Amino acid sequence: MDVQIVTPDKSLYSGQADLITVPGTSGSIGILNNHAPLVSSLKMGEVKIVLNDKEEFFNIKGGVVEVSNNKVIVLAS
């Protein structure tokens, strides 16, 4: 799936992922290909991206995630 993580200042990540985990305000959210459409607020924590068994981590202070048609957009602060 296509993933973008953006802050007001810059783009932190733009590329593909097999799995993305985000810190939702009600708990951690794991997102795989063909995930149902979703919009959720995010709390301070770590976004994890897994691609081909390689993991990348990004710290965020909060924000919003939108999932639609195998595209994940994280608007982070």
Residue pairs with C-beta under 8 A, 6 or more apart in sequence:
1 16
1 17
1 18
1 20
1 31
1 32
1 33
1 35
1 70
1 71
1 72
2 15
2 16
2 70
2 71
2 72
3 13
3 14
3 15
3 16
3 17
3 20
3 49
3 71
3 72
3 73
3 74
4 11
4 13
4 14
4 71
4 72
4 73
4 74
5 11
5 12
5 13
5 14
5 47
5 58
5 60
5 74
5 76
6 12
6 73
6 74
6 75
6 76
7 60
7 76
7 77
8 77
12 58
12 76
13 49
13 56
13 58
15 51
16 51
17 49
17 50
17 51
17 72
18 32
18 33
18 50
18 51
18 52
19 30
19 31
19 32
19 48
19 49
19 50
20 30
20 31
20 47
20 48
20 49
20 50
20 72
21 28
21 29
21 30
21 31
21 47
21 48
22 28
22 29
22 31
22 40
22 42
22 45
22 47
22 65
22 74
23 29
23 42
23 43
23 44
23 45
23 46
23 47
23 60
24 40
24 41
24 42
24 43
24 65
25 40
25 41
25 42
25 43
26 40
29 38
29 40
29 65
31 38
31 65
31 67
31 72
33 70
34 70
35 67
35 70
36 67
37 67
37 68
37 69
38 65
38 66
38 67
38 68
39 64
39 65
39 66
39 67
40 64
40 65
41 62
41 63
41 64
42 60
42 62
42 63
42 64
42 65
42 74
42 76
43 62
44 60
44 61
44 62
45 59
45 60
46 57
46 58
46 59
46 60
47 57
47 58
47 59
47 60
47 74
47 76
48 55
48 56
48 57
49 55
49 56
49 57
49 58
58 76
60 74
60 76
60 77
61 76
61 77
62 76
62 77
63 74
63 75
63 76
63 77
64 74
64 75
65 72
65 73
65 74
65 75
66 72
66 73
66 75
